[in-house]
Amino acid sequence: MGTGPSACQKFPWLDGLDADPPWSSPMRFIHTGDWQIGKPFRSFGTAEPLLQQARLDAITAIGTLAAAQGVADVLIAGDVYDSEQPGRRTLLEPLERMRGFPQVTWHVISGNHDPHRANGLWDRVQAAGLPANVRLHLEPVSHSMGETAVLLPAPMRRKSEVNDLTQWMDAAETDGGLIRIGLAHGSVQGFGAEGEANNPIAADRARSAGLDYLALGDWHRTLKIGERTWYAGTHEADGFGSQEIGKVLLVEIDGPGAVPRVSEHRTGKYRWMTLTERVGQGADIAVIDAKIRELTDLSAVVMRLKLTGSLPLEARAALDGQLAGLDAAMTHLDIQLGDLHMRPTQEDIERIDFDGVLREAAGTLRALAEDASRSAAERRHAEDALVELFLLSARTSGSESP
């Protein structure tokens, strides 16, 4: 009988799957969050279903990592779902992924995308049949995590909160011999506005509440706020300028008062990159093309490529073909050419047709493109028209590649 692919074959980026767990401390768990299952990627065309599926596959990667490392608990710091009204299939998909790892207990709180309201999303989840290994923490009440730790959750009931929902942890009484772990969703005050939730969290909450670790969600990149306070980031990257590759945190705590040891582990498939390059001649395009093609696993790259500077018409016309090739090699290429301008040479103009009619039009467009009194939009339209005229002339003269 044949066997399916191994965990390493499914998720080759999961490191150490075949090794013995590196730690043997009383408390070890995985910290994750911001799955946002069902998130739309409407501007990504045919890549949208791939990106949506990857968010589900990353849950399986988390379970695989937990099983391989002997981790019994996974903490999900809010936003399991992208919206409060997912379709039935979208509602069930993350639950079924978690159900597939019965040796792991998944601890879930609500976030700003999926707040806990009466007769809302989480009531639907429970009515659908909650897997036995999934724990919903929808009230600010302490919960036992075995014999060594206690979990203090701060679930969200609204999309935005004026008050700090973690404040109750300060007065929460627990056995002095237990490790105290906080689980919350929101923005730590004093560290910028990197998240979406209007839900303030005190930067010193771990200290004031005597927490050994505060697991946070909302910011979509892995970030250490303090030695006991971390954002896990998202398990599968989902935006430019945020987290490049999806990750989770593996946390080990030796006992109450011990400083946690935290390690990052990749769980996401796609690499989101932003690249800005300046060009001045056609040769620059070839250099950029080669640079991008040297990336490892280019087919799993989602890139925003911004080109600035200027190009002669011939190079600008050739650029479209090279960008089309790169787009086909990647999962998705978002091309930003708003700051790339055309600077036609006299040779460019002379190559446009033989009888001079189109050449005269090209001269007029060139003048418009270089007219500083015109609006940026007008100059851009003139530049775009010049490129089209150049390509039209090339096709008319029998040359497909000018």
Disulfide bonds with the S-S distance in Angstrom:
none
